[in-house]
Amino acid sequence: MTVDALVEATARILVKEGFDRASTNRIAQEAGVSIGSLYQYFPSKEALVAAVIDRHNEQLMLVVRAALREVASQPIEQAVRRLVVVAIEAHRIDPKLHRVLTEQIPRTGRLEDVEAFNREAHASFRDYLTHHKDEISCADVDLAAFICVTTIEALTHTAALHAPAILPDDMVETLIEEATRLVVGYLRPPAAGHVGPA
């Protein structure tokens, strides 16, 4: 309970005051515990922020893993659309906190964990494409998985964190449709008889 209180207090302070203004004394006060209790569990502010990053990333990973299992047998367009929806949902889990944590990942030594998650997402989507090879025109499935996952992540990450005006409720559906069209258009073979742009 003390650890949970400290991690949650750290998250609140990061959002309200930023990393530089956060301190172990301030976090202990916000959590309602003594500074001695804080240091029993966390040696520094960076360790607390790392714990917040770990918890936040685990939330995102649970959502993404469930989505990848869900779309395993779905056709390309349906699967891509669902993954775009889930990516947007994941990035809308406390976007203010997500923005602060993204900035602090290098400082807390959690870059390797983020890279491991990215590798897992690429591998899972590569497996999906391998099982749906008859639906796509890409010869290099590894490259296709990298392009698709990176495109979906970059679009949804940037929209959620840096272009919030794009994500009011009445615009989300448009973003989903356009991102789906972009990725499916890359994966799907051209229609019979199509020889290029008109």
URLINPE-V508937 format. One record per pair of residues at least 4 apart in sequence whose C-alpha atoms are under 8 Angstrom apart, sorted by the first residue. I is the first residue (numbers start at 1). J is the second residue. D is the distance in Angstrom with one decimal. If there is no record, write none. Layout:
i=I j=J d=D
i=I j=J d=D
This chain:
i=1 j=5 d=6.1
i=2 j=6 d=6.2
i=2 j=33 d=7.6
i=3 j=7 d=6.1
i=3 j=41 d=7.0
i=4 j=8 d=6.0
i=5 j=9 d=6.0
i=5 j=31 d=5.4
i=6 j=10 d=6.1
i=6 j=27 d=6.8
i=6 j=28 d=6.8
i=6 j=31 d=5.4
i=6 j=38 d=7.3
i=6 j=48 d=7.6
i=7 j=11 d=6.3
i=7 j=48 d=6.4
i=7 j=49 d=7.8
i=7 j=51 d=6.6
i=7 j=52 d=5.8
i=8 j=12 d=6.3
i=8 j=31 d=7.7
i=8 j=52 d=7.6
i=9 j=13 d=6.2
i=9 j=27 d=5.9
i=9 j=28 d=7.8
i=9 j=30 d=5.7
i=9 j=31 d=5.2
i=10 j=14 d=6.1
i=10 j=22 d=7.8
i=10 j=27 d=5.7
i=10 j=48 d=6.8
i=10 j=49 d=6.8
i=10 j=52 d=7.2
i=11 j=15 d=6.4
i=11 j=49 d=7.7
i=11 j=52 d=6.4
i=11 j=97 d=6.8
i=12 j=16 d=6.2
i=13 j=17 d=5.4
i=13 j=18 d=6.7
i=13 j=22 d=6.3
i=13 j=27 d=7.2
i=14 j=18 d=4.4
i=14 j=19 d=5.5
i=14 j=22 d=6.6
i=14 j=97 d=7.1
i=14 j=100 d=6.8
i=15 j=96 d=6.1
i=15 j=97 d=5.5
i=15 j=100 d=6.9
i=17 j=21 d=5.8
i=17 j=22 d=6.7
i=18 j=22 d=6.4
i=18 j=100 d=7.2
i=19 j=100 d=7.7
i=19 j=104 d=7.9
i=22 j=26 d=6.4
i=22 j=27 d=6.9
i=22 j=45 d=7.8
i=23 j=27 d=6.1
i=23 j=45 d=6.3
i=24 j=28 d=6.0
i=24 j=35 d=7.2
i=24 j=38 d=7.6
i=24 j=44 d=7.0
i=24 j=45 d=5.7
i=25 j=29 d=6.2
i=25 j=35 d=6.1
i=26 j=30 d=6.2
i=27 j=31 d=6.1
i=28 j=32 d=6.0
i=28 j=33 d=5.2
i=28 j=34 d=5.9
i=28 j=35 d=5.6
i=28 j=38 d=6.3
i=29 j=33 d=6.3
i=29 j=34 d=7.2
i=29 j=35 d=7.9
i=33 j=37 d=6.4
i=33 j=38 d=7.1
i=34 j=38 d=6.5
i=35 j=39 d=6.4
i=36 j=40 d=6.4
i=37 j=41 d=7.0
i=38 j=42 d=6.0
i=38 j=43 d=8.0
i=39 j=43 d=5.3
i=39 j=44 d=7.4
i=42 j=47 d=5.8
i=42 j=48 d=6.2
i=43 j=47 d=6.5
i=44 j=48 d=6.6
i=45 j=49 d=6.3
i=46 j=50 d=6.0
i=46 j=107 d=7.6
i=46 j=108 d=5.7
i=47 j=51 d=6.3
i=47 j=108 d=7.1
i=48 j=52 d=6.4
i=49 j=53 d=6.2
i=49 j=101 d=7.8
i=49 j=104 d=7.9
i=49 j=108 d=7.1
i=50 j=54 d=6.1
i=50 j=105 d=7.7
i=50 j=108 d=5.6
i=50 j=109 d=7.7
i=50 j=110 d=6.9
i=51 j=55 d=6.2
i=52 j=56 d=6.1
i=53 j=57 d=5.9
i=53 j=101 d=6.2
i=53 j=105 d=7.5
i=53 j=110 d=7.7
i=54 j=58 d=6.1
i=55 j=59 d=6.4
i=56 j=60 d=6.5
i=56 j=98 d=7.8
i=57 j=61 d=6.0
i=57 j=114 d=7.9
i=58 j=62 d=6.1
i=59 j=63 d=6.6
i=60 j=64 d=6.3
i=60 j=90 d=5.5
i=60 j=91 d=7.9
i=60 j=93 d=8.0
i=61 j=65 d=5.9
i=61 j=117 d=7.4
i=62 j=66 d=6.1
i=63 j=67 d=6.3
i=63 j=86 d=7.1
i=63 j=90 d=6.7
i=64 j=68 d=6.2
i=64 j=83 d=7.9
i=64 j=86 d=6.8
i=64 j=87 d=7.3
i=64 j=90 d=7.6
i=64 j=121 d=7.9
i=65 j=69 d=6.3
i=65 j=121 d=7.9
i=66 j=70 d=6.1
i=67 j=71 d=6.3
i=67 j=82 d=7.4
i=67 j=83 d=6.5
i=67 j=86 d=6.8
i=68 j=72 d=6.3
i=68 j=83 d=7.4
i=68 j=124 d=7.0
i=68 j=125 d=7.3
i=71 j=78 d=7.8
i=71 j=79 d=5.1
i=71 j=82 d=7.4
i=72 j=79 d=7.7
i=72 j=128 d=6.0
i=74 j=78 d=6.2
i=74 j=79 d=5.5
i=75 j=79 d=6.0
i=75 j=132 d=7.6
i=75 j=135 d=7.9
i=76 j=80 d=6.0
i=76 j=132 d=7.6
i=76 j=135 d=7.0
i=76 j=184 d=7.0
i=77 j=81 d=6.1
i=77 j=180 d=7.2
i=77 j=184 d=6.1
i=78 j=82 d=6.2
i=79 j=83 d=6.2
i=80 j=84 d=6.2
i=80 j=180 d=6.0
i=80 j=183 d=7.3
i=80 j=184 d=7.1
i=81 j=85 d=6.3
i=81 j=176 d=6.8
i=81 j=177 d=7.4
i=81 j=180 d=5.2
i=82 j=86 d=6.2
i=83 j=87 d=6.0
i=84 j=88 d=6.3
i=84 j=152 d=6.3
i=84 j=156 d=7.7
i=84 j=176 d=6.2
i=84 j=179 d=7.1
i=84 j=180 d=6.9
i=85 j=89 d=6.2
i=85 j=176 d=6.4
i=86 j=90 d=6.0
i=87 j=91 d=6.2
i=87 j=152 d=7.2
i=87 j=153 d=6.8
i=87 j=156 d=6.3
i=88 j=92 d=6.2
i=88 j=156 d=5.5
i=88 j=157 d=7.7
i=88 j=160 d=7.3
i=89 j=93 d=6.6
i=91 j=95 d=6.1
i=91 j=98 d=7.4
i=91 j=156 d=6.9
i=91 j=157 d=6.3
i=91 j=160 d=6.0
i=91 j=161 d=7.9
i=92 j=160 d=6.5
i=93 j=98 d=7.7
i=94 j=98 d=6.2
i=95 j=99 d=6.1
i=95 j=160 d=6.7
i=95 j=161 d=6.4
i=96 j=100 d=6.5
i=96 j=161 d=7.6
i=97 j=101 d=6.1
i=98 j=102 d=6.0
i=98 j=161 d=7.7
i=99 j=103 d=6.6
i=99 j=161 d=6.0
i=100 j=104 d=6.5
i=101 j=105 d=6.0
i=104 j=108 d=6.3
i=105 j=109 d=6.4
i=105 j=110 d=5.3
i=105 j=111 d=5.8
i=106 j=110 d=6.3
i=106 j=111 d=5.7
i=110 j=114 d=6.6
i=111 j=115 d=6.2
i=112 j=116 d=6.1
i=113 j=117 d=6.3
i=114 j=118 d=6.3
i=115 j=119 d=6.2
i=116 j=120 d=6.2
i=117 j=121 d=6.2
i=118 j=122 d=6.2
i=119 j=123 d=6.1
i=120 j=124 d=6.1
i=121 j=125 d=6.2
i=121 j=149 d=7.3
i=122 j=126 d=5.9
i=122 j=145 d=5.8
i=122 j=146 d=6.0
i=122 j=149 d=6.3
i=123 j=127 d=6.2
i=123 j=145 d=7.7
i=124 j=128 d=6.4
i=125 j=129 d=6.2
i=125 j=145 d=5.8
i=125 j=149 d=7.5
i=126 j=130 d=6.1
i=126 j=141 d=6.2
i=126 j=142 d=6.1
i=126 j=144 d=7.7
i=126 j=145 d=5.0
i=127 j=131 d=6.4
i=128 j=132 d=6.4
i=129 j=133 d=5.7
i=129 j=136 d=7.9
i=129 j=141 d=6.6
i=129 j=145 d=7.3
i=130 j=141 d=6.7
i=132 j=136 d=7.1
i=133 j=137 d=7.7
i=135 j=187 d=8.0
i=135 j=188 d=6.3
i=135 j=189 d=7.5
i=136 j=187 d=5.1
i=136 j=188 d=4.6
i=136 j=189 d=5.7
i=137 j=187 d=6.0
i=137 j=188 d=5.6
i=137 j=189 d=4.6
i=137 j=190 d=8.0
i=138 j=144 d=6.5
i=138 j=187 d=6.3
i=138 j=188 d=8.0
i=140 j=144 d=6.2
i=141 j=145 d=6.0
i=142 j=146 d=6.3
i=143 j=147 d=6.2
i=144 j=148 d=6.1
i=144 j=187 d=7.5
i=145 j=149 d=6.0
i=146 j=150 d=5.9
i=147 j=151 d=5.9
i=148 j=152 d=6.2
i=148 j=183 d=6.2
i=149 j=153 d=6.0
i=150 j=154 d=5.9
i=151 j=155 d=6.1
i=151 j=183 d=7.7
i=152 j=156 d=6.1
i=152 j=179 d=7.2
i=152 j=183 d=8.0
i=153 j=157 d=5.7
i=154 j=158 d=5.9
i=155 j=159 d=6.0
i=155 j=179 d=7.7
i=156 j=160 d=5.9
i=157 j=161 d=6.0
i=157 j=162 d=7.9
i=158 j=162 d=5.2
i=158 j=163 d=6.4
i=159 j=163 d=4.7
i=159 j=164 d=6.1
i=159 j=166 d=6.3
i=159 j=167 d=6.7
i=160 j=164 d=5.6
i=160 j=167 d=6.7
i=163 j=167 d=7.4
i=164 j=168 d=7.2
i=166 j=171 d=6.2
i=166 j=172 d=7.3
i=166 j=175 d=7.9
i=167 j=171 d=5.6
i=167 j=172 d=5.3
i=168 j=172 d=6.4
i=169 j=173 d=7.7
i=171 j=175 d=6.4
i=172 j=176 d=6.2
i=173 j=177 d=6.2
i=174 j=178 d=6.1
i=175 j=179 d=6.0
i=176 j=180 d=6.0
i=177 j=181 d=6.1
i=178 j=182 d=6.2
i=179 j=183 d=6.3
i=180 j=184 d=5.9
i=181 j=185 d=5.7
i=182 j=186 d=6.5
i=183 j=187 d=6.4
i=184 j=188 d=5.8
i=190 j=194 d=6.4
